């Protein structure tokens, strides 16, 4: 597979009609795309963004990444950041809520309803000048508070000149599963469409390889374009899973490149996420082999990022997290997240950093993450008295957030 080539939309006429139809409808609407990894959901979203631009829409786009799934409102910040300079005309109370959540840390976390209403106020203000398309990719990895607010907005866009489309994997739970949104299934390609896609990418493929690819790809577009090179020279052996194909390519990279890719993956870089992230310096081979896009610092597919982490040893992961903690020294929450993963032995300074990060994230609505960090701080604190205090704090936060089973466990441990 040549790097930088996105999946073509072969055999997706019906899906394209539904998506582009959203732009023509008079009433606002939200839609959930659901399909397997590699089914082409991102390609469909790319198509929709292009069509929306031609139809006069402004597009806001965010992508969930595992590395940011525990950072409260990371997804919402990524989505709304381009609009934060346009809040002057909002209701002052709504503007204050947005400024506190997305620009700092409120004294008390706002309710989903209060923040959702503030977000709707901002979107209505912006959409009054130009219709808006909101696109959330890999929604299964969106942090829980962002997913809750986005689902609230999706159910209440009413007659606003606004469209919202969310893509999720069909094998993973997401914060949109019970949101009551209309769904569009991105199913495997038909046999005829799968053959068309394969033949367009690999004309003249040997008949045996063509048959094996079609059989084992099962209509998955990413598998159709990634399997043929991996089958060459395997003498009729069954094809490896997609993850294994990417894993083999990663293992063949020079050590410095693997290290750079690991830091990208653990920091959430390379998937349209917003903010300061690790910038790789040595990824020439990764680009040449199609693991990373040739121009943008983006992984070819989320499965690549998953494979990068899988290949790395535990010590390599800890070293990468330690580097990333230093990179994010000015961001207490991101620093805490990486320190928690990097540290093995008791360390009172790390425990203090985790406690500070937990305090910030609980005020921003990330109670579950705060409980996790306070518990980890207790594990890393060498003083029994402080360990008991931190566990008690974690139990209190869990109880306030309705995580009653977790609270009872922490009370017993304290």
Protein Blocks (a to p, Z undefined) as FASTA:
>chain_A
ZZhiacddehilmmmmmmmmmmmpmbdcdddddddehilmmmmmmmmmmmmmmnopacdd
ddddfklmmgghklmmmmmmmmmmmmmmpcfklmmmmmmmmmmccfbdcdfklmmmmmmm
mmmmmmmmoccddddehkllgcfklmmmmmmmmmmnmmaccdddddddfkbccfklmnop
acdddddddfklmmmmmmmmmghiafklmmmmmmmnnopaklmmmmmmmmgonlopacdd
fklmmmmmmmmpcfklmmmmmmmmmnopailpacjddddfblmlmmmnopacfkbccdfb
fklmmmmmmmpcfklmmmmmmmmmmmmmmlmklmmmmmmmmpmbdcfklmmmmmmmmmmm
mmnopamlmmmmmmmmmmmpmbfklmmmmmmmmmmmmmmnopamlmmmmmmmZZ
